[in-house]
Amino acid sequence: MEFSRRDYLRGVIDADGSVGHTGQGLPFVSLTTASAAVGAYLCRYAKAVTGSARQIGRNARDGIYNVVCTKEAAVRLAGHLYYPGCLSLARKQTSATALASWERPADMPVRSPGRRWKPWEDRALLAHDDAASAAAELGRSAASCSVRLWRLKTGKV
């Protein structure tokens, strides 16, 4: 039998993940894992299925990975993983099916994906050593430059 990536990931989500709605009613699919490889694999797979990128990083409390997809990305991922007739936990199948009816409220804006910092932008920001003056050159907000400059100076990136 051929290896099925989506069936594998569905099994992982069934075992160590969650599918449902947040307290605010937003759809989500999440996975908690100690394995960097499994977390990174889910991130890559979710990007291929949904087009939405996720970053993997250990949480500060216990050093494990929490990968979360929300809103449209969660609806697409759940629909892909939990297809009709698949082998899955009934409660997770039911939750995944319930996500399909979610629609973004008209008054909920779509957030554009964040723009990643490039090495040349970091160098320019450090050369200016002033967020406000670098902002215009980099086409970014002063607040964004200020946070990035602080992160660069404190070794947070």
KEVO-20817 format. One record per residue: x, y, z of N, C-alpha, C in turn; residue number from 1; residue in one letter. Coordinates in Angstrom, 3 decimals. Each point is the difference from the previous one (the first is absolute). Last residue first. Example, Ala and Ser with C-alpha at 12.3 -4.5 7.8 and 13.67 -1.06 7.14 Angstrom:
! KEVO-20817
+----------+----------+----------+----------+----------+----------+----------+----------+----------+------+-------+
!      nc1 !      nc2 !      nc3 !     cac1 !     cac2 !     cac3 !      cc1 !      cc2 !      cc3 ! zapa ! vexlo !
+----------+----------+----------+----------+----------+----------+----------+----------+----------+------+-------+
!   12.850 !   -2.250 !    7.080 !    0.820 !    1.190 !    0.060 !   -0.770 !    1.090 !    0.730 !    2 !     S !
!    0.290 !   -5.720 !   -0.070 !   -0.890 !    1.190 !    0.000 !    0.900 !    1.200 !    0.000 !    1 !     A !
+----------+----------+----------+----------+----------+----------+----------+----------+----------+------+-------+
***
This chain:
! KEVO-20817
+----------+----------+----------+----------+----------+----------+----------+----------+----------+------+-------+
!      nc1 !      nc2 !      nc3 !     cac1 !     cac2 !     cac3 !      cc1 !      cc2 !      cc3 ! zapa ! vexlo !
+----------+----------+----------+----------+----------+----------+----------+----------+----------+------+-------+
!   16.316 !   37.811 !   17.355 !   -0.114 !   -0.567 !   -1.355 !    1.357 !   -0.485 !   -0.451 !  157 !     V !
!   -0.524 !    2.009 !    4.233 !   -1.252 !   -0.761 !   -0.063 !   -0.255 !   -0.601 !   -1.387 !  156 !     K !
!    3.643 !    3.033 !    2.022 !    0.272 !   -1.379 !   -0.380 !   -1.243 !   -0.873 !   -0.065 !  155 !     G !
!    0.557 !    4.879 !    0.857 !   -0.062 !   -0.860 !    1.198 !    0.209 !   -1.472 !   -0.328 !  154 !     T !
!   -0.002 !    3.462 !   -3.387 !    0.960 !    0.428 !    1.016 !    0.015 !   -0.912 !    1.224 !  153 !     K !
!   -3.148 !   -0.760 !   -3.543 !    1.360 !   -0.178 !   -0.507 !    1.036 !    0.335 !    1.075 !  152 !     L !
!   -4.544 !    0.776 !    0.970 !    0.279 !   -1.437 !   -0.094 !    1.426 !   -0.264 !   -0.485 !  151 !     R !
!   -1.522 !    4.465 !    0.079 !    0.144 !   -0.509 !    1.362 !    0.355 !   -1.497 !   -0.016 !  150 !     W !
!   -1.029 !    1.957 !   -4.097 !    1.270 !    0.517 !    0.483 !    0.268 !   -0.501 !    1.422 !  149 !     L !
!   -4.177 !   -0.961 !   -1.904 !    1.063 !   -0.784 !   -0.621 !    1.373 !    0.443 !    0.492 !  148 !     R !
!   -3.750 !    2.451 !    1.448 !   -0.018 !   -1.349 !    0.573 !    1.130 !   -0.843 !   -0.571 !  147 !     V !
!   -0.571 !    4.276 !   -1.839 !    0.399 !    0.103 !    1.402 !    0.063 !   -1.381 !    0.656 !  146 !     S !
!   -1.675 !    0.420 !   -4.398 !    1.460 !    0.176 !    0.033 !    0.505 !    0.051 !    1.426 !  145 !     C !
!   -4.631 !   -0.144 !   -0.630 !    0.583 !   -1.256 !   -0.447 !    1.522 !    0.060 !    0.065 !  144 !     S !
!   -2.323 !    3.952 !    0.889 !   -0.221 !   -0.970 !    1.078 !    0.622 !   -1.347 !   -0.351 !  143 !     A !
!   -0.029 !    3.441 !   -3.215 !    0.990 !    0.285 !    1.032 !   -0.134 !   -1.011 !    1.147 !  142 !     A !
!   -1.554 !   -1.599 !   -4.859 !   -0.405 !    0.966 !    1.014 !    1.130 !    0.206 !    1.009 !  141 !     S !
!    1.159 !   -1.226 !   -5.119 !   -0.634 !   -0.639 !    1.148 !   -0.408 !    1.078 !    0.998 !  140 !     R !
!    2.832 !    0.240 !   -4.128 !   -1.413 !   -0.153 !   -0.341 !   -0.758 !   -0.753 !    1.082 !  139 !     G !
!    4.792 !    1.483 !   -0.240 !   -0.368 !   -1.414 !   -0.082 !   -1.460 !   -0.223 !   -0.391 !  138 !     L !
!    1.872 !    4.420 !    0.584 !    0.865 !   -0.699 !   -0.956 !   -0.461 !   -1.443 !   -0.220 !  137 !     E !
!   -2.198 !    2.596 !    3.295 !   -0.283 !    0.509 !   -1.342 !    0.812 !   -0.742 !   -1.054 !  136 !     A !
!    0.788 !   -1.040 !    4.599 !   -1.336 !   -0.404 !   -0.446 !   -0.289 !    0.436 !   -1.430 !  135 !     A !
!    3.956 !    1.178 !    2.670 !    0.095 !   -1.200 !   -0.832 !   -1.347 !   -0.377 !   -0.619 !  134 !     A !
!    0.355 !    3.638 !    3.074 !    0.696 !    0.340 !   -1.248 !    0.108 !   -1.203 !   -0.932 !  133 !     S !
!   -2.031 !   -0.633 !    4.273 !   -0.762 !    0.971 !   -0.793 !    0.686 !    0.319 !   -1.322 !  132 !     A !
!    2.149 !   -2.876 !    3.229 !   -1.163 !   -0.605 !   -0.649 !   -0.726 !    0.971 !   -0.920 !  131 !     A !
!    5.249 !   -0.229 !    1.289 !   -1.141 !    0.832 !    0.359 !   -1.209 !   -0.500 !   -0.791 !  130 !     D !
!    4.550 !   -1.461 !   -0.679 !   -0.107 !   -0.028 !    1.466 !   -1.103 !    0.924 !    0.504 !  129 !     D !
!    2.068 !   -1.169 !   -4.565 !   -0.710 !    1.222 !    0.398 !    0.005 !    0.154 !    1.517 !  128 !     H !
!    1.847 !   -3.918 !   -1.732 !    0.822 !    1.123 !   -0.442 !   -0.640 !    1.327 !    0.391 !  127 !     A !
!   -2.376 !   -4.008 !    0.779 !    1.104 !    0.148 !    0.951 !    0.907 !    1.180 !   -0.376 !  126 !     L !
!   -3.464 !   -1.079 !   -2.968 !   -0.575 !    0.443 !    1.266 !    1.087 !    0.227 !    1.045 !  125 !     L !
!    1.231 !   -1.867 !   -4.128 !   -0.363 !    1.414 !   -0.161 !   -0.558 !    0.565 !    1.300 !  124 !     A !
!    0.962 !   -4.622 !   -0.128 !    1.238 !    0.782 !   -0.078 !   -0.309 !    1.496 !   -0.107 !  123 !     R !
!   -3.630 !   -2.980 !   -0.139 !    0.605 !    0.009 !    1.333 !    1.258 !    0.862 !    0.012 !  122 !     D !
!   -1.987 !   -0.767 !   -4.115 !   -0.807 !    0.938 !    0.783 !    0.531 !    0.094 !    1.431 !  121 !     E !
!    1.926 !   -3.115 !   -2.952 !    0.419 !    1.344 !   -0.374 !   -0.801 !    1.054 !    0.776 !  120 !     W !
!   -1.105 !   -4.656 !    0.592 !    1.298 !    0.391 !    0.593 !    0.427 !    1.426 !   -0.349 !  119 !     P !
!   -5.220 !   -0.997 !    0.146 !    1.107 !   -0.527 !   -0.799 !    1.323 !    0.460 !    0.631 !  118 !     K !
!   -5.297 !   -0.832 !    1.923 !    1.163 !    0.875 !   -0.074 !    1.105 !   -0.701 !   -0.769 !  117 !     W !
!   -5.433 !   -0.839 !   -0.670 !    1.206 !   -0.458 !    0.683 !    1.128 !    1.006 !   -0.189 !  116 !     R !
!   -5.415 !    0.741 !    0.037 !    1.139 !    0.085 !   -0.889 !    1.249 !   -0.367 !    0.780 !  115 !     R !
!   -5.328 !   -1.625 !    0.804 !    1.113 !    0.858 !    0.411 !    1.144 !   -0.051 !   -1.001 !  114 !     G !
!   -5.160 !   -0.800 !   -1.462 !    1.117 !   -0.714 !    0.621 !    1.131 !    0.962 !    0.323 !  113 !     P !
!   -4.999 !    1.810 !    0.098 !    0.974 !   -0.394 !   -1.007 !    1.155 !   -0.734 !    0.681 !  112 !     S !
!   -5.170 !    0.184 !    1.662 !    1.339 !    0.508 !    0.301 !    0.959 !   -0.490 !   -1.072 !  111 !     R !
!   -5.430 !    1.008 !    0.005 !    0.986 !   -1.026 !   -0.324 !    1.370 !    0.621 !    0.226 !  110 !     V !
!   -4.702 !    1.497 !    2.638 !    0.943 !    0.243 !   -1.097 !    0.936 !   -1.190 !   -0.210 !  109 !     P !
!   -5.140 !    0.346 !    1.875 !    1.313 !   -0.504 !    0.417 !    0.989 !    0.186 !   -1.151 !  108 !     M !
!   -4.824 !    0.939 !   -0.113 !    0.743 !    1.056 !    0.680 !    1.374 !   -0.452 !    0.510 !  107 !     D !
!   -3.085 !   -2.983 !   -2.242 !    0.245 !    1.123 !   -0.908 !    0.838 !    1.086 !    0.654 !  106 !     A !
!    0.487 !   -5.171 !    1.515 !   -0.975 !    1.086 !    0.131 !    0.391 !    1.190 !   -0.873 !  105 !     P !
!    1.355 !   -5.087 !   -1.171 !    0.549 !    1.196 !    0.640 !   -1.106 !    1.062 !    0.084 !  104 !     R !
!   -1.195 !   -5.195 !    0.034 !    0.286 !    1.061 !   -0.964 !    0.488 !    1.209 !    0.763 !  103 !     E !
!   -1.004 !   -5.736 !    0.748 !    0.432 !    1.309 !    0.476 !    0.270 !    0.942 !   -1.166 !  102 !     W !
!   -1.290 !   -4.788 !   -0.115 !   -1.069 !    0.989 !   -0.163 !    0.433 !    1.404 !    0.441 !  101 !     S !
!    2.840 !   -3.978 !    0.364 !   -0.266 !    0.309 !   -1.416 !   -1.041 !    1.096 !   -0.181 !  100 !     A !
!    1.330 !   -2.099 !    4.259 !    0.779 !    1.162 !   -0.430 !   -0.370 !    0.464 !   -1.405 !   99 !     L !
!   -1.823 !   -4.005 !    1.987 !   -0.651 !    1.232 !    0.467 !    0.754 !    1.251 !   -0.439 !   98 !     A !
!    1.824 !   -4.285 !   -0.857 !   -1.164 !    0.229 !   -0.863 !   -0.699 !    1.304 !    0.383 !   97 !     T !
!    3.519 !   -1.464 !    2.719 !    0.515 !    0.439 !   -1.300 !   -1.142 !    0.314 !   -0.955 !   96 !     A !
!   -1.094 !   -1.863 !    4.206 !    0.507 !    1.373 !    0.136 !    0.488 !    0.555 !   -1.329 !   95 !     S !
!   -1.316 !   -4.506 !    0.103 !   -1.167 !    0.860 !    0.209 !    0.428 !    1.461 !    0.116 !   94 !     T !
!    3.382 !   -3.207 !   -0.203 !   -0.686 !    0.073 !   -1.297 !   -1.200 !    0.937 !    0.102 !   93 !     Q !
!    2.205 !   -1.014 !    3.951 !    0.808 !    0.934 !   -0.797 !   -0.599 !    0.150 !   -1.403 !   92 !     K !
!   -2.025 !   -3.058 !    2.956 !   -0.172 !    1.360 !    0.522 !    0.818 !    1.023 !   -0.783 !   91 !     R !
!    0.380 !   -4.677 !   -1.077 !   -1.315 !    0.549 !   -0.353 !   -0.167 !    1.437 !    0.476 !   90 !     A !
!    4.720 !   -2.137 !   -1.386 !   -0.827 !    0.028 !    1.199 !   -1.310 !    0.701 !   -0.339 !   89 !     L !
!    2.253 !   -2.343 !   -4.103 !    0.346 !    1.042 !    0.958 !   -0.849 !   -0.165 !    1.253 !   88 !     S !
!    0.721 !   -1.658 !   -5.476 !    0.144 !   -0.618 !    1.309 !    0.468 !    1.072 !    0.973 !   87 !     L !
!   -3.003 !    1.161 !   -4.460 !    1.365 !   -0.278 !    0.464 !   -0.050 !   -0.663 !    1.377 !   86 !     C !
!   -3.820 !    1.681 !   -2.759 !    0.344 !   -1.419 !    0.002 !    1.400 !   -0.324 !    0.491 !   85 !     G !
!   -0.838 !    4.939 !   -1.663 !   -1.071 !   -0.971 !    0.275 !    0.505 !   -1.445 !   -0.102 !   84 !     P !
!    3.630 !    3.655 !    1.371 !   -0.877 !   -0.173 !   -1.154 !   -1.066 !   -1.057 !    0.324 !   83 !     Y !
!    3.762 !    2.828 !    2.572 !   -1.154 !   -0.785 !    0.430 !   -1.022 !   -0.099 !   -1.131 !   82 !     Y !
!    4.076 !    2.386 !   -0.753 !    0.410 !   -1.146 !    0.812 !   -1.161 !   -0.935 !    0.334 !   81 !     L !
!   -0.842 !    4.026 !   -2.468 !    0.935 !   -0.846 !   -0.744 !    0.350 !   -1.263 !    0.788 !   80 !     H !
!   -2.692 !    3.332 !    1.997 !   -0.736 !   -0.624 !   -1.103 !    0.873 !   -0.949 !   -0.811 !   79 !     G !
!    2.026 !    2.562 !    3.410 !   -0.896 !   -1.008 !    0.579 !   -0.771 !   -0.727 !   -1.092 !   78 !     A !
!    2.712 !    3.602 !   -1.345 !    0.812 !   -1.114 !    0.480 !   -0.880 !   -1.106 !    0.571 !   77 !     L !
!   -2.105 !    4.027 !   -1.420 !    0.571 !   -0.743 !   -1.133 !    0.788 !   -1.229 !    0.465 !   76 !     R !
!   -1.737 !    2.878 !    3.309 !   -1.116 !   -0.613 !   -0.732 !    0.542 !   -0.845 !   -1.151 !   75 !     V !
!    3.086 !    2.580 !    2.411 !   -0.476 !   -1.142 !    0.787 !   -1.130 !   -0.728 !   -0.716 !   74 !     A !
!    1.606 !    3.971 !   -1.900 !    1.032 !   -1.040 !   -0.096 !   -0.429 !   -1.243 !    0.767 !   73 !     A !
!   -2.713 !    3.889 !    0.246 !   -0.115 !   -0.707 !   -1.282 !    1.023 !   -1.115 !   -0.149 !   72 !     E !
!   -0.174 !    1.367 !    4.896 !   -0.879 !    0.600 !   -1.010 !   -0.015 !   -0.810 !   -1.296 !   71 !     K !
!    4.161 !   -1.158 !    2.994 !   -1.301 !    0.552 !    0.361 !   -0.725 !    0.507 !   -1.237 !   70 !     T !
!    4.372 !   -3.381 !    2.042 !   -0.605 !    0.631 !   -1.173 !   -1.368 !    0.495 !    0.436 !   69 !     C !
!    4.821 !   -1.601 !    2.725 !   -1.420 !    0.330 !   -0.045 !   -0.361 !    0.632 !   -1.339 !   68 !     V !
!    3.971 !   -2.828 !    3.253 !   -0.269 !    0.459 !   -1.362 !   -1.504 !    0.208 !   -0.104 !   67 !     V !
!    3.944 !   -0.592 !    3.953 !   -1.438 !    0.133 !   -0.200 !   -0.204 !    0.588 !   -1.392 !   66 !     N !
!    4.216 !   -2.636 !    3.078 !   -0.479 !    0.748 !   -1.155 !   -1.522 !    0.004 !   -0.031 !   65 !     Y !
!    3.487 !   -0.254 !    4.462 !   -0.592 !   -0.808 !   -1.067 !   -0.510 !    0.914 !   -1.104 !   64 !     I !
!    2.073 !    1.196 !    4.462 !    0.910 !   -0.337 !   -1.086 !   -0.555 !   -0.904 !   -1.083 !   63 !     G !
!   -1.990 !    2.207 !    4.139 !    0.466 !   -1.381 !    0.115 !    0.831 !   -0.482 !   -1.177 !   62 !     D !
!   -1.322 !    4.778 !    0.735 !   -0.380 !   -0.684 !    1.225 !    0.599 !   -1.393 !    0.127 !   61 !     R !
!    0.449 !    2.989 !   -3.894 !    0.901 !    0.295 !    1.115 !   -0.310 !   -0.843 !    1.234 !   60 !     A !
!   -0.817 !   -1.671 !   -5.178 !   -0.576 !    0.967 !    0.922 !    0.909 !    0.134 !    1.221 !   59 !     N !
!    1.658 !   -1.161 !   -5.124 !   -0.335 !   -0.583 !    1.302 !   -0.663 !    1.064 !    0.878 !   58 !     R !
!   -0.391 !   -0.031 !   -5.420 !    0.874 !    0.447 !    1.071 !   -0.450 !   -0.611 !    1.314 !   57 !     G !
!   -1.119 !    0.581 !   -5.766 !    0.087 !   -0.914 !    1.119 !    0.987 !    0.556 !    1.012 !   56 !     I !
!   -3.453 !    2.213 !   -3.943 !    1.354 !   -0.096 !    0.515 !   -0.003 !   -0.949 !    1.182 !   55 !     Q !
!   -3.286 !    0.617 !   -4.623 !    0.103 !   -0.085 !    1.456 !    1.470 !   -0.100 !    0.366 !   54 !     R !
!   -3.344 !    1.529 !   -4.606 !    1.247 !   -0.431 !    0.633 !   -0.113 !    0.025 !    1.513 !   53 !     A !
!   -3.643 !   -0.699 !   -4.221 !    0.271 !    0.811 !    1.172 !    1.222 !   -0.543 !    0.740 !   52 !     S !
!   -2.284 !   -2.003 !   -3.817 !    0.694 !    1.200 !   -0.455 !    0.402 !    0.914 !    1.138 !   51 !     G !
!   -2.240 !   -4.548 !   -0.053 !   -0.773 !    1.218 !    0.250 !    0.616 !    1.262 !   -0.581 !   50 !     T !
!    1.926 !   -4.523 !   -0.505 !   -1.451 !   -0.183 !   -0.117 !   -0.750 !    1.328 !    0.062 !   49 !     V !
!    4.759 !   -0.150 !    0.558 !   -0.310 !   -0.552 !   -1.323 !   -1.511 !   -0.100 !   -0.217 !   48 !     A !
!    1.573 !    1.340 !    4.232 !    0.248 !    1.055 !   -0.995 !   -0.346 !   -0.491 !   -1.399 !   47 !     K !
!   -0.237 !   -3.109 !    3.515 !   -1.088 !    0.973 !    0.095 !    0.192 !    1.135 !   -1.003 !   46 !     A !
!    3.446 !   -3.174 !    0.394 !   -1.184 !   -0.605 !   -0.607 !   -1.169 !    0.996 !    0.005 !   45 !     Y !
!    4.000 !    1.249 !    2.178 !    0.200 !   -0.087 !   -1.458 !   -1.246 !   -0.524 !   -0.695 !   44 !     R !
!   -0.082 !    0.085 !    4.721 !    0.077 !    1.366 !   -0.537 !    0.141 !   -0.009 !   -1.520 !   43 !     C !
!    0.190 !   -4.123 !    2.290 !   -1.365 !    0.527 !   -0.047 !   -0.001 !    1.414 !   -0.567 !   42 !     L !
!    4.176 !   -1.916 !    0.680 !   -0.697 !   -0.706 !   -1.076 !   -1.433 !    0.505 !   -0.130 !   41 !     Y !
!    2.625 !    1.534 !    3.581 !    0.422 !    0.617 !   -1.258 !   -0.712 !   -0.648 !   -1.184 !   40 !     A !
!   -0.755 !   -1.902 !    4.242 !   -0.535 !    1.360 !   -0.061 !    0.339 !    0.691 !   -1.311 !   39 !     G !
!    1.857 !   -4.249 !    0.843 !   -1.448 !   -0.112 !   -0.231 !   -0.625 !    1.388 !   -0.107 !   38 !     V !
!    4.584 !   -0.166 !    1.049 !   -0.219 !   -0.540 !   -1.339 !   -1.496 !   -0.082 !   -0.313 !   37 !     A !
!    1.493 !    1.268 !    4.326 !    0.204 !    1.084 !   -0.958 !   -0.314 !   -0.483 !   -1.408 !   36 !     A !
!   -2.027 !   -2.011 !    4.648 !    0.836 !   -0.298 !   -1.158 !    0.091 !    1.186 !   -0.955 !   35 !     S !
!   -2.782 !   -0.408 !    3.963 !    1.377 !    0.228 !    0.432 !    0.966 !   -0.186 !   -1.166 !   34 !     A !
!   -5.399 !    1.626 !   -0.133 !    0.961 !   -1.087 !   -0.158 !    1.364 !    0.394 !    0.544 !   33 !     T !
!   -5.570 !    1.439 !   -1.127 !    1.024 !    0.181 !    1.026 !    0.927 !   -1.199 !   -0.092 !   32 !     T !
!   -3.839 !    2.543 !   -3.413 !    0.781 !   -1.171 !    0.382 !    1.019 !    0.419 !    1.038 !   31 !     L !
!   -5.026 !    1.825 !   -2.622 !    1.276 !    0.190 !    0.684 !    0.654 !   -1.328 !    0.316 !   30 !     S !
!   -4.200 !    3.034 !   -2.702 !    0.608 !   -1.328 !    0.015 !    1.352 !    0.211 !    0.651 !   29 !     V !
!   -4.940 !    3.097 !   -0.266 !    1.431 !   -0.239 !    0.156 !    0.317 !   -1.481 !   -0.130 !   28 !     F !
!   -4.144 !    4.368 !   -0.506 !    0.452 !   -1.371 !   -0.222 !    1.508 !   -0.123 !    0.190 !   27 !     P !
!   -3.266 !    3.589 !    2.596 !    0.851 !   -0.129 !   -1.177 !    0.457 !   -1.452 !   -0.164 !   26 !     L !
!   -2.748 !    2.108 !    3.651 !   -0.704 !   -0.601 !   -1.133 !    0.829 !   -0.150 !   -1.264 !   25 !     G !
!    1.223 !    1.526 !    4.584 !   -0.594 !    1.086 !   -0.803 !   -0.710 !   -0.529 !   -1.237 !   24 !     Q !
!    2.349 !   -2.925 !    2.926 !   -1.035 !    0.630 !    0.809 !   -0.698 !    1.139 !   -0.731 !   23 !     G !
!    2.122 !   -3.594 !   -3.203 !    0.511 !    0.697 !    1.183 !   -1.182 !    0.549 !    0.792 !   22 !     T !
!   -0.318 !   -4.441 !   -3.134 !   -0.204 !    1.448 !   -0.009 !    0.563 !    0.584 !    1.291 !   21 !     H !
!    1.707 !   -4.697 !   -2.576 !   -1.220 !    0.565 !    0.568 !   -0.101 !    1.484 !   -0.183 !   20 !     G !
!    3.682 !   -4.407 !    0.442 !   -0.770 !    0.550 !   -1.111 !   -1.269 !    0.564 !    0.608 !   19 !     V !
!    5.309 !   -1.964 !    1.608 !   -1.360 !    0.448 !    0.289 !   -0.614 !    0.570 !   -1.265 !   18 !     S !
!    4.312 !   -3.753 !    1.475 !   -0.456 !    1.300 !   -0.453 !   -1.409 !    0.310 !    0.435 !   17 !     G !
!    2.779 !   -4.191 !    0.419 !    0.592 !    1.079 !    0.794 !   -0.479 !    1.396 !   -0.380 !   16 !     D !
!   -1.819 !   -4.271 !   -1.931 !    0.677 !   -0.402 !    1.233 !    0.396 !    1.190 !    0.874 !   15 !     A !
!   -2.070 !    0.651 !   -4.307 !   -0.914 !   -0.788 !    0.835 !    0.635 !   -0.297 !    1.354 !   14 !     D !
!    2.724 !    2.008 !   -3.205 !   -0.963 !    0.964 !    0.550 !   -1.002 !   -0.730 !    0.901 !   13 !     I !
!    2.985 !   -2.704 !   -2.309 !    0.746 !    0.790 !    0.977 !   -0.927 !    1.012 !    0.672 !   12 !     V !
!   -1.780 !   -2.508 !   -3.526 !    0.243 !   -0.849 !    1.168 !    0.740 !    0.737 !    1.093 !   11 !     G !
!   -0.568 !    2.168 !   -4.092 !   -1.300 !   -0.104 !    0.676 !    0.142 !   -0.860 !    1.251 !   10 !     R !
!    3.706 !    0.300 !   -2.816 !   -0.192 !    1.208 !    0.798 !   -1.350 !    0.005 !    0.716 !    9 !     L !
!    0.920 !   -3.631 !   -2.891 !    0.980 !    0.021 !    1.088 !   -0.245 !    1.215 !    0.903 !    8 !     Y !
!   -2.464 !   -0.311 !   -3.935 !   -0.497 !   -0.961 !    0.981 !    0.930 !   -0.063 !    1.208 !    7 !     D !
!    1.286 !    2.701 !   -3.605 !   -1.142 !    0.585 !    0.698 !   -0.587 !   -0.957 !    1.022 !    6 !     R !
!    3.667 !   -1.445 !   -2.687 !    0.377 !    1.097 !    0.881 !   -1.201 !    0.537 !    0.771 !    5 !     R !
!    0.906 !   -4.969 !   -1.963 !   -0.902 !    1.126 !   -0.212 !    0.312 !    1.090 !    1.014 !    4 !     S !
!    2.523 !   -4.628 !   -2.447 !   -0.096 !    0.919 !    1.134 !   -0.898 !    1.173 !   -0.359 !    3 !     F !
!   -0.565 !   -4.953 !   -2.314 !    0.743 !    1.247 !   -0.120 !   -0.234 !    0.888 !    1.229 !    2 !     E !
!   -0.143 !   -5.557 !   -0.388 !   -0.838 !    1.176 !    0.000 !    0.892 !    1.253 !    0.000 !    1 !     M !
+----------+----------+----------+----------+----------+----------+----------+----------+----------+------+-------+
***
